[in-house]
C-alpha cells in the first residue's frame, strides 16, 4: 500500500500519520510505503503530484529489493493525499 498523507497541501508528515499507517499495515496485513512529499507554499503545484508519481514508479521498479511486490500496488490517501 502506498500512502499519501493529507494536510491541505501545507501540513502533516510521517510523524503526524504514524499511528494511521501502523494501523493500516496491521489491519490490511500489508506493507505500507509512506510518501512524504514537499508541501506548499515552498513547493508549488505540480511538485507534490510529480513526487507522488515518482514514488509509485520507484515502488514498482525497486520494491522487490525491499520485499515488496511491485506488480501489486494499492494507493490510499486522506485529504490532499487522496487527491494525489
N, C-alpha and C positions, 0 to 999 in steps of 0.2 A: 504494500500500500504506500503510495507516495502522497504525503500530506502537506497541504499548503495552508498556513495559518491565516486567520483573519486579523482584523485590527484597523479597518478603514484605510488601508494602504500606508498608515503612518505609525501604528502601534504594534506591540506584541512581538514575541520572539520564541525561541525554543524553551526558554525558562517559563514564560507565561503559559505555555501549552504543554508542559512536561507531563502533567497528570493526564491530560486528554490523550496524548499519544501513547502513554503507557497503558491506559485502559483500553484504547483501541487495539493495541497489539495483543493484549490478553484476550479480549472479547472476540476478536476476529481470528485469533490463533495465526497471526501473520506478522511478518517483519514490517516495520513502519519506517520509511525514509522521510525525515522531516526536512523540508526545504526552507531555508532561511534566506528569503530574497531581500534585496535592498529596498528600503522604504522611501516614500515621498516625505518631504519635498526634495531631499538630496538626490533622489533617483526618480526623475520624471518618467511618465509613460513614454515608451513601452518597455522600459528596462526590466521591471518585475516580470512581465509576460515573457520576455526573451530568456530571463533566468529560469523561469518555470519550465519552459520548453527545453532548455539546455539540461536541466535536471532530469527530465524524463528521458532524454536521449542518453544521458550518462547511465541511468539505471538500466536501460535496455542494452546498452553496449558493454558496460562494466559490471553489471550486477552479479553475474556468475562468479566473478572473482571474490565476491563478498557473501557468497552463499544465497544469492537471490536468483530467481528465475526471471530473466529479462523479457521473456515472452509472455509472462503473466503479470501484468501491471494493472492495478486499480488506482484511481486517483480520488482524492477526497479533500475537501477544504471547507472552512467556515468563513462567512462574510466575504471579505476581499479575496481570501484564499479559495473560496468556492468559485469566484469569478475567474481565477487563474485556471 
